[in-house]
């Protein structure tokens, strides 16, 4: 195919399948690509070498709530690993589709897509992210969509100074999950959901948080925790 001859460098991103892409330039000649979301693994070619890629704009579809089926452009930087639509849909089918008034913390915002999914279902959402470039991308997405979502640029510790009904944690897979579970243990009122590598063994209990279930989706897993007073509910 012609595009394979024109774009010699291979870049692979997990959980997204390319339906189409657009190759262009940002200011100062920086490269970017636009891709649309589906299931599986994305493998595509670009003139830009992977280590020089500055921005990826991912067109993702919201899976439920008032924004269901809306296509949202996620302005993402290198190293961001958006949660796939399959995993997002499964997560909310387990914690509930009606989240009106529920406080929801997306502790490692990344692309911001999980917080947007929660907002679509009525939650009061705060997205925390410590990378300034990622925060700029999230803010741009939120502004374009006209969403009322709080964004905190800084460490997760800054937003664990209060209690939350629901906490979603999706740190880089090389981070030790126990540390963050310990930090959040006393701040979760209903459920903590931790996305992690399927190779990572998660503790059954951290202080007053008990593991209630775990589901695998390809190379990723979702593990759910509840405080002692909600164990088994």
C-alpha positions in Angstrom: 0.0 0.0 0.0 1.2 3.5 -0.8 1.0 4.8 2.8 3.3 1.9 4.0 6.0 3.1 1.6 5.5 6.8 2.6 5.6 6.2 6.3 8.6 4.0 7.2 8.5 4.2 11.0 6.3 1.8 13.0 4.6 3.0 16.2 2.5 0.7 18.3 0.0 1.8 21.0 -2.0 -0.7 23.0 -5.8 -0.7 23.2 -6.6 1.4 20.2 -7.2 0.3 16.6 -6.6 2.8 13.8 -9.6 3.3 11.5 -8.0 6.3 9.9 -5.3 8.8 10.7 -4.2 12.2 9.6 -0.5 13.2 9.6 0.3 16.9 10.0 2.4 19.5 11.8 2.1 21.6 14.9 3.7 25.0 15.3 7.4 24.9 15.0 7.2 21.9 12.8 6.4 19.4 15.5 4.6 16.3 14.3 1.3 14.9 15.4 -1.2 12.2 14.3 -4.9 11.8 14.7 -6.4 8.4 15.1 -9.8 7.1 16.0 -10.6 4.5 18.6 -11.8 1.0 18.3 -10.8 -2.2 20.1 -7.5 -4.1 20.0 -4.0 -2.9 19.2 -3.1 0.1 17.1 -0.2 -0.4 14.7 0.4 2.4 12.2 3.2 4.1 10.3 4.2 7.7 10.4 7.0 9.8 9.0 7.7 10.9 12.6 10.0 8.6 14.6 8.3 7.4 17.8 10.8 9.2 20.1 10.1 12.5 18.2 6.3 12.3 18.4 5.0 15.2 20.4 1.2 14.9 20.4 -1.4 12.3 19.7 -5.0 13.3 19.2 -7.2 10.3 19.8 -10.9 10.4 18.8 -12.7 8.4 21.5 -16.4 7.6 21.9 -18.1 7.9 25.3 -19.6 4.6 26.3 -22.6 5.7 28.4 -24.5 8.5 30.2 -25.7 11.8 28.8 -22.7 12.0 26.4 -23.1 8.4 25.2 -21.7 7.9 21.6 -20.3 11.4 21.5 -16.9 11.5 19.8 -14.3 13.4 21.9 -10.9 14.4 20.7 -8.4 13.5 23.4 -5.3 15.7 23.2 -2.6 13.3 24.5 1.2 13.5 24.8 3.7 10.7 24.4 3.5 8.0 27.2 -0.2 8.4 27.8 -2.1 5.1 27.8 -5.8 5.7 27.5 -8.1 3.1 29.0 -9.9 1.2 26.2 -13.6 1.6 25.5 -14.1 -2.1 26.4 -12.6 -1.6 29.9 -14.4 1.7 30.5 -17.7 0.2 29.6 -17.1 -2.9 31.8 -16.0 -0.7 34.7 -19.2 1.4 34.8 -21.4 -1.7 34.3 -19.9 -2.9 37.6 -20.0 0.3 39.7 -23.2 1.6 38.2 -24.4 3.8 35.3 -26.2 6.3 37.5 -23.7 8.4 39.5 -25.6 11.6 40.1 -24.0 13.6 42.9 -21.3 10.9 43.5 -17.8 12.3 44.0 -15.3 10.7 41.6 -11.6 11.1 41.6 -9.6 10.1 38.6 -6.2 10.1 40.4 -3.9 9.6 37.5 -5.8 11.5 34.8 -3.6 10.8 31.8 -5.9 11.5 28.9 -8.8 12.4 31.1 -11.2 10.0 29.4 -12.2 8.0 32.6 -13.2 11.2 34.4 -15.2 12.3 31.3 -17.0 8.9 31.4 -17.9 9.4 35.0 -19.0 13.0 34.4 -21.3 11.7 31.6 -23.0 9.5 34.2 -23.7 12.4 36.6 -20.6 12.2 38.9 -18.9 15.2 40.4 -15.5 14.7 38.9 -12.0 15.8 39.8 -9.1 14.8 37.5 -5.6 14.8 39.0 -2.5 14.7 36.8 1.1 15.8 37.5 2.4 16.2 34.0 1.8 19.7 32.8 1.7 18.7 29.1 -1.0 16.1 29.9 -2.9 18.7 32.0 -2.9 21.1 29.1 -4.4 18.4 26.9 -7.1 17.5 29.4 -8.0 21.2 29.9 -8.3 21.6 26.1 -10.6 18.6 25.8 -12.8 19.8 28.7 -13.0 23.3 27.3 -13.9 22.0 23.8 -16.7 19.9 25.2 -18.0 22.4 27.7 -17.7 20.1 30.7 -17.8 21.1 34.3 -14.8 19.0 35.6 -12.3 20.1 38.2 -8.6 19.6 37.2 -5.7 19.5 39.6 -2.2 19.7 38.3 0.0 18.1 40.9 0.6 15.0 43.0 -2.1 12.6 43.9 -1.3 13.3 47.6 -2.9 16.8 47.0 -6.3 15.3 46.3 -6.2 12.7 49.0 -6.7 15.3 51.7 -10.5 14.5 51.7 -12.8 11.5 51.2 -14.2 10.4 47.9 -17.1 8.1 47.0 -15.3 6.6 44.1 -11.6 6.6 43.3 -10.1 5.4 40.0 -6.3 4.8 40.0 -4.4 4.0 36.8 -0.8 4.8 37.5 2.1 3.8 35.1 2.3 0.0 35.3 5.8 0.1 36.8 4.5 1.9 39.9 4.1 -0.2 43.0 0.3 -0.4 43.6 0.6 -1.0 47.4 1.9 2.5 48.0 -1.0 4.2 46.4 -3.5 1.8 47.9 -2.1 2.7 51.3 -2.4 6.4 50.6 -6.0 6.1 49.5 -7.2 3.5 51.9 -8.8 5.9 54.4 -10.2 8.3 51.7 -12.5 5.8 49.9 -16.1 5.8 51.0 -17.5 3.3 48.5 -15.2 1.8 45.9 -11.6 2.1 44.7 -10.9 0.8 41.2 -7.3 0.1 40.3 -6.2 -0.6 36.7 -2.9 -2.4 36.5 -0.9 -4.9 34.4 -2.3 -8.4 34.4 1.2 -9.5 35.6 0.9 -7.5 38.8 -0.3 -9.4 41.9 -2.6 -7.1 44.0 -3.0 -7.4 47.8 -6.2 -8.8 49.2 -6.3 -6.2 51.9 -4.7 -2.8 52.5 -5.6 -1.4 55.9 -9.5 -1.2 55.9 -9.8 -1.8 52.1 -10.7 -5.3 51.0 -10.4 -6.6 47.5 -13.8 -7.7 46.3 -13.2 -8.7 42.7 -10.7 -8.5 39.8 -11.4 -8.7 36.1 -8.8 -9.2 33.3 -9.0 -7.5 29.9 -6.1 -8.6 27.7 -2.9 -7.3 29.3 -4.8 -5.1 31.8 -6.8 -5.8 34.9 -9.3 -4.0 37.0 -9.2 -4.7 40.7 -12.0 -3.4 43.0 -11.6 -2.6 46.7 -14.2 -1.5 49.3 -13.8 -0.4 52.9 -14.7 -2.9 55.6 -18.2 -1.5 56.1 -18.9 -2.2 52.4 -17.2 -5.5 52.1 -19.1 -8.0 50.0 -21.8 -5.5 49.1 
